[in-house]
């Protein structure tokens, strides 16, 4: 295993993915004002995937700066529908509005991860799964929100690994990237560098 592997993310789903894959790591979330960096990316007309990678790298670099021997994994994800970038909803009403805006259409989850050690980015990956949301009724939406409750706020309005799968009619792309981490690519990198056994 890695001498010191750190996940620079507060995401319980990302931590679970790494733990379920058998990695020995610890969680040390970065304290980053993501909104500021997103505004910069938007002003510079960068696409969402490039912005997600910039956010992932900023998180990893921030934690790596105080843990210079550790290999730090940063990750981020931006939900994109047309020209709109959706942030995580702050309350149930906003989550409902997001789902109403997304239903019946296709959106992309621009997902990025990178690994940083001693100030150097050693690896990165970007994935862009596409999800087609079905045209569900308001009654279904209310039942869904009632069943999920506040849990949907931490996952960006739906948890595909749970009841949220009922919102969709078609999904294209890497399942792990949809959950927030291009896990297969990360494991390949860790094997290639000898951080985990091949």
N, C-alpha and C positions, 0 to 999 in steps of 0.2 A: 504494500500500500504506500501511498504518498507519505513522504516525511511529515508534511503538514498540509492537508488539503482543507481549504476553507470555501464555503459557499457564501458569497457576499449578497445574500438575498433573504428577505423576511418571508418569502413564499413558502408556506407549509407544503404545497404541492411539489415544488421543486425539491425540497428537502426529502419528501417521501420518495420521489423518483430515485434520488441518489441512494437513499437508505435501502430501498427495495432492490436496487442493483448490486447491493453488497459493498458499497464504498464506505471507507472509514474517513469521516470528515467532521468538521464542526461548522456551525452556522455563526456568522458574524456580519449582520446586515450593515450595509453602507448607509450613511446618513446624507442623502443627496436630494437636493431640490430638483426633482425631475421636471417640474413644470418650466423652470427657467431654461434647461437644456432643450426641451421640446420646442419652446418658443424660438430659440436660436436656430434650431434645425428647420423649423417652418419658415422663418424669415429668410434663410439661405436656400430655400426651395429644395431641401434634401428629401429623399423619399423616406417612407416610414421605416423600411428595413434598415436603411443607413442610420436613421435616428435611433432605432432600437439597439443597433450595435454600438453607437456612441454612448448610449445610456449604460449598456452592459459593461463597456470598457471603463467608463467613469467610476462605476461602482467597484469593479475589481481593482482599479488603480488606487482608489481611496483606501480600501482595506489593505492592499499590498504595501502601501506606503508605511504602515505601522507594523507590518508582519513581513519583513523583507526576505525571509527564507521560505515563506509559505507559497504554495501554488494556490492562487485565488481565482475562483470561478465567478464571473459576473454574468447576469442574464437579464433580459428585458423583453417585453412584448407590447406591441401596439396593435389595437384593433382598428382596421381601416375599412370604411364603407364609402365607396366613391371617392370624394375629396375630403371626407371628414375623418379625423382621428378621434377615437373615443377614449376618454379617460375612465378609470374605474368610477362607478357611481358612488356618490357620497351618502345616499339614502335610498330607501325602497322606492320612493316616488321617481327618483332619477333612474333607477334600474328599470322600472316599468317603462318609462319614456324611451330608454335605450332599446329595449326589446321591441317596442312598438315601431321604432324607426328601422330596426334591422329585419323585422319579419317580412317574409315574402321575397327577400333579396339575398344577394351574395356578399359576404365580407371576407377579408383576409386577416390573418393573424401574423403580422410581421414579427418573427421570433428570432432573437439573436443571443449568442453566448460567446464568451471569450475566456481565456486563461492568461493570467498575468503573474509573473514572478519577478521580484527585484526591479520593478519599473519597466519591464519589457513584456509586450504582448506576444505570447508564444503560439497562440492558436485562436481561431475564431470560426464561427459557423453561423449562417443565416438560413432560415427556412421561411416559406410563405404559404402555409396551408390555406386553402379556400373552403369556406363553409357556406352551404346554401340552406338558409333558414326557411322552414315551411310557413305557409300563411295561416297560422293558428288563430283561433277566435280569442276575443277578449276574455270569455269565460275560462278558456284553457289557461290563458296568461294569468288570470287572477288565482286559479287553482295552483298553478306552478309556483307563483310568488308566495302564496300562503304556505305551501309545503316546504319550500326552501328557506323562507324567512331571511334573516340577516346574513346567512352563509353566502348568498349570491353577491354580496358587496365585496367580499375579499377575492372573488374570482372573475370580476368583470362582467357580471350579470348572469353567467351560466357556468355550471360545472359539468363539462361533457362526460366526466367519469361517473356522474350520478344522473339524477332526474333530467338534467339539462339536455341529454341526448334526445329527448322527445321533441325538442324544438327544431330538429333538423331533418331534412330529407336527403341530403347528400353531403359528403365530406371528401375532400381531395387533399392528400398530403400526409405528412408524418404525424401519427397520433401523439407521440411524445412532445413534438414541437407545439401542437395544439394545447397541450397541458402546460407549456411554458419553458421547455428545455429541449434542444436538439440532442437527445441523450445518446443515440447511437454514434453520432459523430464525436461527442465528448468522450465516450468510452474508447473509441478508436484512437483518439489522441492520447489518452492516458495509457493505453497499451503500448502505443508506438514509442512513447517516451520512457516507458518502464515504470510508470507510477503504479500501475496495476499489472498483474501477471497476464501474459498473453497465452 
